Amino acid sequence: MPNNIAVPLGTLNRLRTYMFVPNFPALTVTPSFMGRRSIRLSRDGRFVENLDALTGLVPSGEPYQKMGAHINLLKSQGLANTYEQQILDNAQIGDVTVRTDAATLQSFVILNASIVSVDELSFAGDDPSYMVVVEGYYPVNSALYNS
C-alpha cells in the first residue's frame, strides 16, 4: 500500500474563529473577547436512526441535530456582562453563525438559538473564563424534504 507523505496537511488559524449574532449584534464574539478555549461546537443526536426489522435495518433520517456553541468569553471584558444582561432580558437570540479555525471547513449556522447556560464562575482571581453555552438546531439530511 503506497503512503503519500507529500499530502498537504493544511493550517489552522484561531483568529478566524468568531460567532455572529445578527439579531443582537452586540453579542457577536470575535477573537479579542475570547479565552484560550475559544469556541467549541457540540452535537447531540444522530443523523440517521437505524430501526430494527426482522431481517435487517430500516434507516430513518433525522431532519436536524441539536448543536451547542460553548464560547469562552473573558469575564474581564464587558461582553460577558452584555451576555449576562441578555440572559436577564431574553435568552432567545435567534440564528447564529460560527466560523471555524480552518479555511477548508464551512461555517456552521445554528438556527433558533438560545443562551442555555453559563458554566461555573470562579472569583479567585485565577480564571478569566465566562463560558457561555448557546444552543439551537442544525439542519441535516435536506434531501428528506425532496422526497
PLY file of the C-alpha trace (Angstrom):
ply
format ascii 1.0
element vertex 147
property float x
property float y
property float z
element edge 146
property int vertex1
property int vertex2
end_header
0.00 0.00 0.00
1.58 3.32 -1.05
1.99 6.04 1.55
1.90 9.55 0.15
3.66 11.73 2.72
3.51 14.74 0.38
-0.20 15.42 1.02
-0.51 18.98 2.38
-1.87 18.95 5.94
-3.22 22.50 5.88
-3.16 25.04 8.68
-5.37 26.28 11.48
-5.87 29.92 12.36
-7.51 30.53 15.74
-8.02 34.19 14.78
-10.55 33.12 12.09
-12.98 31.90 14.74
-15.97 34.05 15.65
-19.70 33.88 16.33
-22.00 36.31 14.54
-25.40 37.10 16.09
-27.39 39.12 13.51
-30.45 39.79 15.72
-28.26 41.05 18.58
-25.03 42.42 17.05
-23.72 43.42 20.49
-23.47 39.67 21.28
-21.17 38.96 18.31
-17.94 37.37 19.58
-14.57 37.94 17.90
-11.17 36.53 18.97
-10.27 39.52 21.12
-13.13 38.69 23.50
-12.28 35.01 24.00
-10.11 32.94 26.28
-7.75 30.22 25.09
-10.57 27.65 24.68
-12.20 29.89 22.06
-15.42 28.31 20.70
-16.28 24.62 20.74
-19.25 23.07 18.96
-21.04 20.04 20.32
-23.66 17.92 18.60
-26.38 15.95 20.31
-28.25 13.26 18.44
-27.83 11.08 15.39
-28.09 11.87 11.68
-29.95 8.62 10.99
-31.80 6.22 13.26
-31.42 2.63 12.15
-34.63 0.86 13.14
-34.59 -2.88 13.68
-36.51 -5.08 11.29
-36.77 -8.84 11.18
-34.07 -9.21 8.54
-32.03 -6.01 8.79
-32.29 -2.29 9.49
-34.60 0.43 8.20
-32.85 3.84 8.11
-34.88 6.87 9.16
-33.10 10.19 8.58
-33.36 12.99 11.09
-34.06 16.50 9.72
-31.96 18.28 12.36
-29.49 17.85 15.16
-29.21 19.81 18.40
-25.99 21.86 18.35
-24.34 23.84 21.11
-21.67 26.51 20.91
-19.50 26.75 24.03
-17.98 30.23 23.97
-15.05 31.01 26.27
-15.65 34.71 26.92
-13.40 36.74 29.19
-15.24 37.96 32.30
-12.64 40.76 32.46
-14.31 42.39 29.44
-17.72 43.97 29.07
-19.03 41.41 26.57
-19.51 38.87 29.38
-21.81 41.32 31.15
-23.62 42.01 27.86
-24.42 38.28 27.75
-25.48 38.37 31.41
-27.85 41.26 30.68
-29.24 39.43 27.64
-29.97 36.40 29.85
-31.89 38.65 32.24
-33.88 40.22 29.38
-34.42 37.41 26.83
-32.13 34.41 26.38
-33.59 33.59 22.94
-31.24 35.19 20.42
-32.21 33.71 17.01
-29.87 32.29 14.39
-26.09 32.46 14.90
-23.16 31.71 12.62
-19.94 30.17 13.92
-16.85 30.44 11.73
-14.21 27.79 12.22
-10.44 27.94 12.61
-9.89 26.15 9.26
-10.43 27.88 5.93
-11.29 24.47 4.46
-14.26 23.89 6.81
-17.53 25.74 6.27
-19.17 27.97 8.86
-21.97 26.47 10.95
-25.35 28.20 11.15
-27.23 27.31 14.32
-30.93 28.07 13.98
-33.33 29.31 16.66
-30.52 29.63 19.19
-30.81 30.48 22.86
-28.34 31.13 25.64
-28.96 27.98 27.70
-26.32 28.12 30.43
-23.18 29.67 31.86
-20.58 27.37 33.42
-19.41 27.78 37.00
-17.67 31.10 37.63
-14.57 31.41 39.81
-13.87 34.73 41.50
-10.50 33.69 42.97
-8.64 35.88 40.50
-7.06 32.93 38.69
-9.53 32.17 35.88
-10.80 34.77 33.38
-13.42 32.43 31.88
-17.09 33.20 31.43
-18.09 30.08 29.48
-21.49 30.62 27.91
-23.43 27.91 26.06
-25.64 28.83 23.12
-27.82 26.04 21.77
-30.13 25.61 18.80
-30.57 23.23 15.92
-28.54 22.40 12.82
-30.39 21.14 9.73
-29.14 17.86 8.25
-30.40 15.45 5.56
-32.01 18.22 3.47
-32.82 15.66 0.76
-35.58 14.35 3.05
-37.67 17.39 2.08
-37.42 16.48 -1.63
-38.89 13.01 -1.37
0 1
1 2
2 3
3 4
4 5
5 6
6 7
7 8
8 9
9 10
10 11
11 12
12 13
13 14
14 15
15 16
16 17
17 18
18 19
19 20
20 21
21 22
22 23
23 24
24 25
25 26
26 27
27 28
28 29
29 30
30 31
31 32
32 33
33 34
34 35
35 36
36 37
37 38
38 39
39 40
40 41
41 42
42 43
43 44
44 45
45 46
46 47
47 48
48 49
49 50
50 51
51 52
52 53
53 54
54 55
55 56
56 57
57 58
58 59
59 60
60 61
61 62
62 63
63 64
64 65
65 66
66 67
67 68
68 69
69 70
70 71
71 72
72 73
73 74
74 75
75 76
76 77
77 78
78 79
79 80
80 81
81 82
82 83
83 84
84 85
85 86
86 87
87 88
88 89
89 90
90 91
91 92
92 93
93 94
94 95
95 96
96 97
97 98
98 99
99 100
100 101
101 102
102 103
103 104
104 105
105 106
106 107
107 108
108 109
109 110
110 111
111 112
112 113
113 114
114 115
115 116
116 117
117 118
118 119
119 120
120 121
121 122
122 123
123 124
124 125
125 126
126 127
127 128
128 129
129 130
130 131
131 132
132 133
133 134
134 135
135 136
136 137
137 138
138 139
139 140
140 141
141 142
142 143
143 144
144 145
145 146
